[in-house]
């Protein structure tokens, strides 16, 4: 069963644009990572928040990616993030 992950990255004041720039650099690797089915980046209008919408083949694929990302590129976005929130949901159906 695939899993959807929504990650809200809350940028530090005046760090939204640098955060977006760094995400543009590292997200192609996310999309290419084994098990990634879908990836979208969105910005909440008028807020310092970037949302990542991801779908993974399995939770295990997503967990392997998350561990890999900590060692590969996370340091590029970490200085720009105040905090983040991740929400996980199992996919029941696709229409």
TORFI-687221 format. One line per 2 residues: number of its first residue (from 0); their letters; for each residue y, z, x of N, C-alpha, C. Coordinates in nm, 3 decimals, always signed. Example, Ala and Ser with C-alpha at 12.3 -4.5 7.8 and 13.67 -1.06 7.14 Angstrom:
// residues 2
0> as> -0.569:+0.780:+1.319:-0.450:+0.780:+1.230:-0.330:+0.780:+1.320  -0.225:+0.708:+1.285:-0.106:+0.714:+1.367:+0.003:+0.787:+1.290
***
This chain:
// residues 95
0> xx> -0.117:+0.000:+0.084:+0.000:+0.000:+0.000:+0.124:+0.000:+0.089  +0.219:-0.087:+0.057:+0.341:-0.091:+0.137:+0.432:+0.025:+0.102
2> xx> +0.527:+0.050:+0.191:+0.621:+0.159:+0.173:+0.763:+0.107:+0.194  +0.854:+0.153:+0.109:+0.996:+0.120:+0.122:+1.066:+0.241:+0.181
4> xx> +1.155:+0.213:+0.276:+1.234:+0.318:+0.338:+1.380:+0.280:+0.323  +1.459:+0.373:+0.274:+1.604:+0.355:+0.268:+1.665:+0.459:+0.361
6> xx> +1.739:+0.411:+0.460:+1.801:+0.501:+0.558:+1.952:+0.487:+0.545  +2.018:+0.597:+0.516:+2.164:+0.601:+0.513:+2.212:+0.662:+0.644
8> xx> +2.284:+0.581:+0.723:+2.342:+0.627:+0.848:+2.488:+0.659:+0.823  +2.526:+0.784:+0.834:+2.665:+0.825:+0.812:+2.734:+0.822:+0.947
10> xx> +2.832:+0.733:+0.959:+2.902:+0.714:+1.086:+3.007:+0.822:+1.106  +3.030:+0.855:+1.231:+3.141:+0.943:+1.265:+3.271:+0.871:+1.231
12> xx> +3.378:+0.947:+1.215:+3.509:+0.886:+1.188:+3.541:+0.783:+1.296  +3.589:+0.667:+1.255:+3.627:+0.557:+1.343:+3.509:+0.497:+1.421
14> xx> +3.387:+0.521:+1.377:+3.270:+0.468:+1.446:+3.191:+0.369:+1.361  +3.241:+0.335:+1.243:+3.165:+0.245:+1.157:+3.144:+0.108:+1.222
16> xx> +3.251:+0.048:+1.270:+3.239:-0.086:+1.331:+3.152:-0.084:+1.456  +3.169:+0.012:+1.548:+3.076:+0.016:+1.663:+2.931:+0.036:+1.621
18> xx> +2.908:+0.116:+1.517:+2.771:+0.135:+1.468:+2.713:+0.003:+1.419  +2.791:-0.069:+1.340:+2.745:-0.199:+1.289:+2.716:-0.296:+1.403
20> xx> +2.803:-0.298:+1.504:+2.783:-0.386:+1.620:+2.651:-0.355:+1.689  +2.622:-0.226:+1.710:+2.498:-0.189:+1.777:+2.376:-0.219:+1.691
22> xx> +2.389:-0.199:+1.560:+2.277:-0.233:+1.471:+2.246:-0.382:+1.475  +2.350:-0.466:+1.483:+2.327:-0.610:+1.495:+2.246:-0.642:+1.621
24> xx> +2.261:-0.562:+1.725:+2.186:-0.584:+1.849:+2.039:-0.542:+1.838  +2.013:-0.432:+1.766:+1.876:-0.378:+1.767:+1.792:-0.414:+1.645
26> xx> +1.855:-0.452:+1.536:+1.776:-0.480:+1.415:+1.685:-0.602:+1.423  +1.717:-0.705:+1.505:+1.619:-0.813:+1.519:+1.483:-0.763:+1.572
28> xx> +1.487:-0.661:+1.659:+1.361:-0.602:+1.707:+1.287:-0.529:+1.596  +1.364:-0.468:+1.506:+1.301:-0.400:+1.392:+1.229:-0.502:+1.305
30> xx> +1.297:-0.609:+1.272:+1.238:-0.713:+1.186:+1.114:-0.774:+1.251  +1.115:-0.785:+1.383:+1.002:-0.846:+1.454:+0.887:-0.747:+1.477
32> xx> +0.910:-0.620:+1.452:+0.808:-0.519:+1.479:+0.689:-0.536:+1.384  +0.571:-0.515:+1.437:+0.449:-0.531:+1.359:+0.454:-0.447:+1.231
34> xx> +0.435:-0.513:+1.118:+0.429:-0.445:+0.990:+0.558:-0.447:+0.910  +0.668:-0.492:+0.970:+0.794:-0.499:+0.895:+0.792:-0.621:+0.804
36> xx> +0.803:-0.597:+0.675:+0.801:-0.704:+0.576:+0.940:-0.747:+0.532  +1.036:-0.654:+0.537:+1.167:-0.679:+0.480:+1.267:-0.585:+0.546
38> xx> +1.386:-0.637:+0.574:+1.491:-0.555:+0.633:+1.626:-0.609:+0.589  +1.708:-0.522:+0.532:+1.845:-0.556:+0.494:+1.935:-0.444:+0.543
40> xx> +2.056:-0.483:+0.585:+2.158:-0.385:+0.620:+2.273:-0.403:+0.523  +2.324:-0.292:+0.470:+2.436:-0.296:+0.377:+2.534:-0.186:+0.414
42> xx> +2.660:-0.206:+0.375:+2.763:-0.105:+0.400:+2.818:-0.062:+0.264  +2.824:+0.068:+0.244:+2.885:+0.120:+0.121:+3.035:+0.101:+0.131
44> xx> +3.091:+0.026:+0.037:+3.233:-0.006:+0.038:+3.316:+0.122:+0.031  +3.412:+0.133:+0.123:+3.502:+0.248:+0.125:+3.442:+0.375:+0.182
46> xx> +3.322:+0.365:+0.238:+3.258:+0.484:+0.297:+3.217:+0.453:+0.440  +3.187:+0.556:+0.513:+3.141:+0.544:+0.651:+2.988:+0.542:+0.655
48> xx> +2.927:+0.465:+0.566:+2.781:+0.469:+0.553:+2.723:+0.328:+0.562  +2.623:+0.315:+0.648:+2.544:+0.193:+0.657:+2.406:+0.226:+0.602
50> xx> +2.357:+0.143:+0.512:+2.224:+0.161:+0.456:+2.130:+0.055:+0.511  +2.013:+0.099:+0.551:+1.907:+0.008:+0.594:+1.797:+0.014:+0.488
52> xx> +1.762:-0.102:+0.435:+1.655:-0.114:+0.336:+1.538:-0.183:+0.405  +1.428:-0.113:+0.417:+1.312:-0.165:+0.490:+1.187:-0.158:+0.402
54> xx> +1.099:-0.256:+0.418:+0.966:-0.247:+0.359:+0.865:-0.270:+0.470  +0.765:-0.183:+0.473:+0.661:-0.187:+0.576:+0.524:-0.204:+0.511
56> xx> +0.434:-0.273:+0.581:+0.298:-0.295:+0.529:+0.232:-0.164:+0.490  +0.246:-0.062:+0.575:+0.188:+0.069:+0.550:+0.281:+0.176:+0.607
58> xx> +0.261:+0.299:+0.564:+0.337:+0.410:+0.620:+0.307:+0.425:+0.769  +0.184:+0.394:+0.810:+0.147:+0.403:+0.952:+0.227:+0.304:+1.036
60> xx> +0.249:+0.182:+0.983:+0.332:+0.085:+1.054:+0.473:+0.140:+1.073  +0.528:+0.197:+0.966:+0.664:+0.249:+0.974:+0.672:+0.367:+1.071
62> xx> +0.574:+0.454:+1.069:+0.573:+0.569:+1.159:+0.562:+0.525:+1.305  +0.479:+0.424:+1.332:+0.467:+0.371:+1.468:+0.601:+0.312:+1.513
64> xx> +0.665:+0.238:+1.423:+0.795:+0.181:+1.456:+0.897:+0.292:+1.484  +0.903:+0.394:+1.399:+1.002:+0.501:+1.416:+0.984:+0.569:+1.551
66> xx> +0.861:+0.593:+1.593:+0.835:+0.653:+1.724:+0.881:+0.560:+1.836  +0.853:+0.431:+1.819:+0.894:+0.332:+1.919:+1.046:+0.324:+1.928
68> xx> +1.113:+0.326:+1.812:+1.259:+0.312:+1.810:+1.329:+0.426:+1.883  +1.276:+0.545:+1.873:+1.337:+0.660:+1.944:+1.345:+0.630:+2.094
70> xx> +1.247:+0.558:+2.146:+1.243:+0.526:+2.289:+1.309:+0.392:+2.322  +1.344:+0.312:+2.220:+1.391:+0.175:+2.243:+1.510:+0.140:+2.154
72> xx> +1.628:+0.179:+2.196:+1.748:+0.136:+2.126:+1.818:+0.242:+2.045  +1.749:+0.352:+2.016:+1.813:+0.457:+1.938:+1.937:+0.512:+2.009
74> xx> +1.933:+0.513:+2.140:+2.046:+0.566:+2.217:+2.173:+0.483:+2.198  +2.159:+0.358:+2.153:+2.275:+0.273:+2.128:+2.349:+0.311:+2.001
76> xx> +2.277:+0.364:+1.903:+2.342:+0.399:+1.777:+2.372:+0.549:+1.764  +2.298:+0.631:+1.836:+2.312:+0.776:+1.823:+2.456:+0.826:+1.843
78> xx> +2.533:+0.776:+1.940:+2.669:+0.826:+1.959:+2.762:+0.799:+1.840  +2.724:+0.708:+1.753:+2.810:+0.668:+1.641:+2.772:+0.734:+1.509
80> xx> +2.662:+0.809:+1.508:+2.609:+0.865:+1.384:+2.642:+1.014:+1.372  +2.701:+1.048:+1.259:+2.724:+1.190:+1.227:+2.593:+1.253:+1.181
82> xx> +2.526:+1.184:+1.089:+2.398:+1.230:+1.036:+2.330:+1.113:+0.966  +2.207:+1.133:+0.923:+2.138:+1.028:+0.847:+2.043:+1.091:+0.747
84> xx> +2.007:+1.010:+0.651:+1.911:+1.053:+0.549:+1.814:+0.939:+0.526  +1.685:+0.970:+0.524:+1.583:+0.869:+0.497:+1.506:+0.907:+0.372
86> xx> +1.479:+0.807:+0.288:+1.402:+0.825:+0.167:+1.285:+0.727:+0.170  +1.167:+0.774:+0.138:+1.045:+0.693:+0.141:+0.988:+0.681:-0.001
88> xx> +0.936:+0.563:-0.033:+0.871:+0.543:-0.162:+0.756:+0.443:-0.146  +0.645:+0.472:-0.211:+0.533:+0.377:-0.212:+0.564:+0.265:-0.311
90> xx> +0.534:+0.143:-0.273:+0.556:+0.027:-0.360:+0.442:+0.018:-0.460  +0.475:+0.015:-0.587:+0.373:+0.004:-0.690:+0.350:-0.140:-0.731
92> xx> +0.458:-0.219:-0.733:+0.447:-0.357:-0.777:+0.568:-0.435:-0.729  +0.554:-0.565:-0.720:+0.665:-0.654:-0.684:+0.679:-0.757:-0.796
94> x> +0.800:-0.778:-0.840:+0.825:-0.874:-0.948:+0.903:-0.992:-0.897
***
